[in-house]
């Protein structure tokens, strides 16, 4: 099954959590209650000077979204795309 999230990114429904894309928004950028929670995510920057889609692994979603350059993330290690 194919789903579109709230801003139109295409995701494929799967049992793997790394297939779910989660946007960093004002509600997630300033969370402090999960800073020490270990749950590796891949933060994605969609526009930078060096690439059109850059990825960087973070300790958890709080740390990823605290970086204002991260547009969205998915759980697990970054995939080569």
Secondary structure, DSSP 8 states (H G I E B T S, - for coil): -EEE-TT--EEE--S-GGG--EE--HHHHT--TTTT----EEEEES--SS-SSEEEEESSHHHHHHSTT--EEEESS----
